[in-house]
Amino acid sequence: MGGHVDLSVGVIIGISIGVGIGVLLAACLVACARAHKKRISRETSDSRGMVLPIRVNGVDSSVMLSDSINGPNAPAHPKESSKRPLWLGGGENHFHSVSSGITKFSYKELQKATSNFTAILGQGAFGPVYKAIQPSGVVLAVKALAVNSKQGEKEFETEVMLLGRLHHRNLVNLRGYCAERGHRMLVYDFMRNGSLADLLYAQQKEPLEWELRVRIAQDISRGIEYLHDGAIPPVIHRDIKSANILLDESMTARVADFGLSKEVSVGYLVSGVKGTYGYVDPEYIATNTYTEKSDVYSFGILLFELITGRNAQQGLMDYVHLASMDAEGKDGWDALLDPRLDGKCNQEELGAMASIANRCVRKIPAKRPRIRDVAQSLSRINRRRPASKTNKQDLAPISDVDEVDDSDYSKG
């Protein structure tokens, strides 16, 4: 009898221990499952706040599908409501990591350097631009985002990411940024001579000499060539215009304002039309698709601006269209020259540059030259002065690599 009691007590104790261990294991499994679910939820939430409009240093990250789609079989657009700016919540640390190598300025630093934001240089679409002087004496330009600008947030983000990895003598140099207490500011090298638009249209200033206009055109073409052919992956600027070309103390031209720029992984991109009236590729307007040739079109408009001194938004291309009816190849473009130059230019160079511009603005993108060919053709213009006039090889036009009738523009 006593043996049976001892056996029963042992069984009960064993069962109790087993049940206790089972309950403990079950509790651990439940706790682990909850922790895992919470971590997944947090990561998902963070990833929504970290959607980047570009890839950094050529490494695939996520592309902002709300604005563009790569290729014909791209996925549907995600909902916008779940997205948060990079500098909020979990996204901020990720933003800092991908922008490492770019100086982060504090608000107080920039407030002091700009004399409490009173040293204003101008006003752009992004917001006001201030002159900043560092304690070391280095002069910088600070571009501040207008308050409550949702599009500006996105452009700010794009500019920091792109210019953090793109470096070329004909692109503006981003020194740093400020993302603090609701303030968004971009800090650049100071461009002492301002924008090309200001130099072309400021009546109180002397007109730009022809030789300088040619050199500026060459500089811009090299900057765009780097974006299309040198950057990995390539970049389409989408807002090439005279106001977005800045000139430093040596009058070297630099392409600026990358807020609308997009990286290209395949073929073409689809997007609602963005850019500036007067410069936007008609094919982009008609189809909502844009390629590197859209930048080429805008650059062609810019070349005609340099030649004529006329604003692209004030009937420039109507004027060019009339002139092109009497032009053939490099001949017949004399009437386009900026009247402020009073005829002081090399007529052969004028004809060559106008012919290049005319090819760039062909209505069919496939018939436009690549920017590489444009840059090479513009570089040959320098060789025309004056010793090389007898060297016909230096005068080879774009048609050597893209044989299409020069009258294409006038035919539409």
C-alpha positions in Angstrom: 0.0 0.0 0.0 2.8 2.4 1.0 4.5 1.6 -2.3 1.5 2.5 -4.3 1.2 5.8 -2.4 4.9 6.6 -3.1 4.4 5.7 -6.8 1.3 8.0 -7.1 3.1 10.9 -5.4 6.0 10.5 -7.9 3.7 10.3 -10.9 1.9 13.5 -9.7 5.1 15.3 -9.2 6.4 14.2 -12.6 3.2 15.3 -14.3 3.3 18.6 -12.5 6.9 19.3 -13.5 6.0 18.3 -17.1 3.0 20.5 -17.2 5.0 23.4 -15.7 7.7 23.0 -18.3 5.1 22.8 -21.1 3.4 26.0 -19.9 6.8 27.7 -19.7 7.7 26.7 -23.2 4.3 27.8 -24.5 4.7 31.2 -22.8 8.2 31.6 -24.4 6.8 30.7 -27.8 4.0 33.2 -27.5 6.4 35.9 -26.3 8.7 35.2 -29.2 5.9 35.3 -31.7 4.7 38.6 -30.4 8.2 40.1 -30.5 8.7 38.9 -34.0 5.4 40.3 -35.2 6.1 43.6 -33.5 9.6 43.8 -35.2 8.2 43.0 -38.6 5.5 45.7 -38.1 8.1 48.3 -37.1 10.4 47.4 -40.0 7.5 47.8 -42.4 6.6 51.1 -40.9 10.2 52.3 -41.1 10.6 51.1 -44.7 7.6 53.2 -45.7 9.2 56.2 -44.2 12.5 55.5 -46.0 11.4 55.3 -49.6 14.1 57.0 -51.6 13.6 58.6 -55.1 17.0 57.4 -56.3 19.6 54.7 -55.8 22.8 55.7 -53.9 26.2 55.1 -55.5 24.7 52.8 -58.1 23.4 50.3 -55.5 19.8 49.4 -55.8 17.5 51.0 -53.3 13.8 51.7 -53.8 12.6 53.9 -56.5 9.7 56.3 -55.7 7.0 54.8 -57.8 4.6 57.6 -57.0 6.3 59.8 -59.6 7.9 57.5 -62.1 7.9 53.9 -63.4 10.7 52.1 -65.1 9.8 50.3 -68.3 6.6 49.1 -69.8 5.8 46.3 -67.2 6.3 48.2 -64.0 4.2 47.5 -60.9 1.2 49.6 -59.9 1.7 52.7 -57.8 1.7 52.3 -54.0 -0.5 54.4 -51.9 1.0 57.7 -50.8 -0.7 58.0 -47.4 1.8 55.6 -45.8 4.9 57.5 -46.7 6.7 59.7 -44.3 9.7 62.1 -45.0 13.1 60.6 -44.4 13.9 62.8 -41.5 10.9 61.7 -39.4 11.0 58.7 -37.1 13.1 55.7 -38.2 13.9 57.1 -41.6 16.2 59.8 -40.2 19.0 57.5 -39.2 18.9 55.9 -42.6 19.0 59.3 -44.3 22.1 60.1 -42.3 23.8 56.9 -43.3 23.2 57.3 -47.1 24.2 61.0 -47.0 27.4 60.3 -45.0 30.2 62.2 -46.6 28.0 65.3 -46.9 28.4 67.8 -44.1 25.3 68.2 -41.9 25.1 71.8 -40.8 23.2 72.9 -37.7 20.5 75.5 -38.0 22.4 77.8 -35.6 25.6 77.6 -37.8 23.7 78.7 -40.9 21.7 81.3 -39.0 24.9 82.9 -37.9 26.7 82.5 -41.3 23.7 84.3 -43.1 23.4 87.1 -40.5 20.2 85.6 -39.2 19.0 84.9 -42.8 19.2 88.5 -43.9 21.9 88.2 -46.6 19.5 87.2 -49.3 20.8 86.5 -52.8 17.5 85.8 -54.6 14.3 83.8 -54.6 13.9 80.5 -56.5 11.1 77.9 -56.8 12.6 76.0 -54.0 12.7 79.0 -51.7 15.0 81.9 -50.8 18.8 81.7 -51.3 21.2 83.3 -48.8 24.8 84.2 -48.8 26.7 82.6 -46.0 30.2 83.4 -44.7 31.8 80.8 -42.5 34.2 81.7 -39.7 37.1 80.6 -41.9 36.0 83.2 -44.5 34.7 80.6 -47.0 31.6 81.9 -48.8 28.7 79.6 -49.4 25.2 79.8 -50.8 22.3 78.5 -48.7 19.0 77.5 -50.4 16.1 77.2 -47.9 13.0 75.2 -48.5 9.8 77.2 -48.4 7.7 76.3 -45.3 5.0 73.6 -45.8 6.2 72.6 -49.3 5.5 68.9 -49.8 7.0 68.9 -53.3 10.0 70.8 -51.9 10.6 68.0 -49.3 10.9 65.5 -52.1 13.1 67.7 -54.2 15.3 68.4 -51.1 15.7 64.7 -50.6 16.5 64.0 -54.2 19.1 66.7 -54.4 21.0 65.6 -51.3 21.1 62.0 -52.5 22.1 62.7 -56.1 24.7 65.5 -55.5 26.1 63.4 -52.7 27.5 61.0 -55.3 27.7 63.1 -58.5 30.9 65.2 -58.9 32.0 67.0 -62.0 33.5 70.5 -62.7 30.3 71.4 -64.6 27.9 70.5 -61.9 27.3 72.6 -58.8 29.1 71.3 -55.7 26.8 70.5 -52.7 28.7 71.2 -49.5 26.1 70.0 -47.1 22.5 70.2 -45.8 20.4 71.1 -42.8 17.4 69.0 -41.7 16.6 70.3 -38.2 13.5 71.5 -36.3 11.4 71.5 -39.5 14.1 73.5 -41.5 15.4 72.1 -44.8 18.4 73.8 -46.3 21.0 73.0 -49.0 24.5 74.4 -48.8 26.5 74.9 -52.0 29.7 76.6 -53.2 29.0 80.2 -53.8 28.6 81.0 -57.5 29.9 84.5 -57.7 28.5 85.4 -61.2 25.0 84.2 -60.6 22.7 82.5 -63.1 23.0 82.5 -66.9 19.4 83.8 -67.1 20.4 86.9 -65.1 23.5 87.5 -67.3 21.5 87.1 -70.5 18.5 89.3 -69.6 19.9 92.0 -67.2 19.7 95.1 -69.3 21.9 97.0 -66.9 24.8 94.7 -67.5 27.1 94.4 -70.6 26.0 91.6 -72.9 27.9 88.4 -72.8 30.6 88.3 -75.5 30.1 85.7 -78.2 33.3 83.7 -77.2 32.0 83.4 -73.7 28.6 82.2 -74.9 30.3 79.4 -76.8 32.4 78.4 -73.8 29.3 78.3 -71.6 27.5 76.1 -74.1 30.4 73.7 -74.1 30.5 73.6 -70.3 26.8 72.8 -70.0 27.0 70.1 -72.6 29.9 68.4 -70.7 27.9 68.6 -67.5 24.8 66.9 -69.1 27.1 64.4 -70.8 28.4 63.4 -67.4 24.9 62.9 -66.2 23.9 60.7 -69.2 27.1 58.8 -69.9 29.3 59.2 -66.9 27.0 58.6 -63.9 26.1 55.1 -62.9 23.2 54.7 -63.2 22.6 57.6 -65.7 20.6 60.6 -64.6 18.0 62.7 -66.5 18.0 66.2 -65.2 14.4 67.2 -66.4 14.8 70.9 -65.8 17.6 72.2 -68.0 17.1 76.0 -68.4 19.2 79.2 -68.2 18.0 79.9 -64.6 19.5 76.5 -63.6 22.9 77.3 -65.0 25.2 79.0 -62.5 28.6 80.6 -63.2 31.6 80.7 -60.8 34.2 83.4 -60.4 36.0 82.2 -63.6 32.8 82.1 -65.6 32.8 78.3 -65.6 29.2 77.1 -66.1 27.7 74.5 -63.8 24.4 72.7 -64.0 22.3 73.2 -60.9 18.9 72.3 -59.3 18.5 68.5 -59.3 15.2 68.4 -57.5 13.3 66.9 -60.5 16.1 64.7 -61.6 15.7 60.9 -62.0 18.0 58.0 -62.3 17.4 55.7 -65.3 17.8 51.9 -65.1 16.2 50.9 -68.4 14.9 52.6 -71.5 12.6 55.4 -70.5 10.6 56.7 -67.5 6.9 57.5 -67.3 5.7 60.5 -65.2 3.3 63.4 -65.1 4.9 66.3 -67.0 7.4 68.3 -64.9 9.9 71.0 -65.9 9.6 74.5 -67.1 7.3 75.9 -69.7 9.3 76.7 -72.9 11.9 74.0 -72.3 9.9 70.8 -72.0 10.2 68.2 -74.7 6.9 68.1 -76.8 7.1 64.3 -76.9 7.2 64.2 -73.1 4.1 66.5 -73.0 2.2 64.2 -75.5 3.1 60.8 -74.0 4.3 61.4 -70.4 7.5 59.5 -71.2 10.9 61.0 -71.0 14.4 59.9 -71.9 17.9 61.4 -72.1 16.7 62.9 -75.4 14.3 65.1 -73.4 17.3 66.8 -71.8 18.8 67.1 -75.3 15.7 69.0 -76.4 15.9 71.4 -73.4 19.6 72.0 -74.1 18.7 72.9 -77.7 16.4 75.5 -76.4 19.1 76.8 -74.2 21.5 77.0 -77.1 19.1 79.2 -79.0 18.7 81.3 -75.9 22.5 81.9 -75.9 22.5 82.7 -79.6 19.5 85.1 -79.6 19.4 86.5 -76.0 15.6 85.8 -76.1 13.6 84.3 -73.3 12.5 80.7 -74.0 9.1 81.6 -72.4 8.5 84.6 -74.7 8.1 83.2 -78.1 11.7 82.1 -78.7 10.9 79.0 -80.7 8.4 80.8 -83.0 11.3 83.2 -83.8 13.6 80.3 -84.4 11.1 78.5 -86.6 10.8 81.5 -88.9 14.6 81.8 -89.2 15.0 78.0 -89.9 12.8 78.4 -93.0 15.6 80.4 -94.7 18.5 78.4 -93.1 20.3 75.4 -94.7 22.8 73.5 -92.6 25.1 76.1 -91.0 24.1 78.9 -93.3 21.3 81.5 -93.0 21.1 81.8 -89.2 22.6 85.4 -89.0 19.2 86.9 -88.2 19.1 85.0 -84.9 22.1 86.8 -83.3 21.4 88.7 -80.1 21.0 92.4 -81.3 22.9 93.5 -78.2 26.1 92.0 -79.7 25.8 94.4 -82.6 27.0 91.7 -85.0 30.2 91.0 -83.1 30.6 87.3 -83.5 32.2 84.7 -85.7 29.5 84.0 -88.4 30.8 80.5 -89.0 30.6 79.7 -85.3 27.1 81.1 -85.2 25.9 78.9 -88.0 27.5 75.8 -86.5 26.0 76.4 -83.1 22.5 77.2 -84.5 22.7 74.0 -86.6 23.6 71.9 -83.5 20.7 73.5 -81.6 18.3 72.8 -84.5 19.2 69.1 -84.4 18.6 69.0 -80.6 15.0 70.4 -80.9 13.8 67.9 -83.5 10.3 66.9 -82.7 11.0 63.1 -83.0 13.4 62.1 -80.1 15.0 59.3 -82.1 16.2 61.9 -84.6 17.9 64.1 -82.0 21.7 63.5 -81.4 23.0 62.1 -78.2 24.5 64.6 -75.8 27.9 63.0 -76.3 27.8 63.9 -80.0 26.5 67.4 -79.1 29.4 68.0 -76.7 31.9 66.8 -79.2 30.5 69.0 -82.0 30.5 72.1 -79.7 34.1 71.4 -78.7 35.1 71.6 -82.3 33.8 75.2 -82.6 36.8 76.4 -80.6 39.1 75.0 -83.2 37.6 77.3 -85.9 39.5 80.3 -84.5 41.2 81.5 -86.7 44.2 79.3 -87.6 42.0 76.2 -88.0 39.7 77.8 -90.7 41.6 75.8 -93.3 41.3 72.6 -91.4 38.0 71.2 -92.7 38.2 68.1 -90.6 37.7 70.2 -87.5 34.4 71.5 -88.9 32.7 68.0 -88.9 29.1 68.5 -87.9 26.9 66.2 -85.9 25.5 64.7 -89.1 28.8 62.7 -89.4 27.4 60.5 -86.6 23.7 61.2 -87.1 22.8 61.7 -90.8 19.4 63.3 -90.8 18.3 66.3 -92.9 18.9 69.6 -91.1 15.5 70.9 -92.1 13.8 68.3 -89.8 12.7 71.0 -87.3 10.9 73.1 -89.9 9.1 70.1 -91.2 7.9 69.2 -87.8 
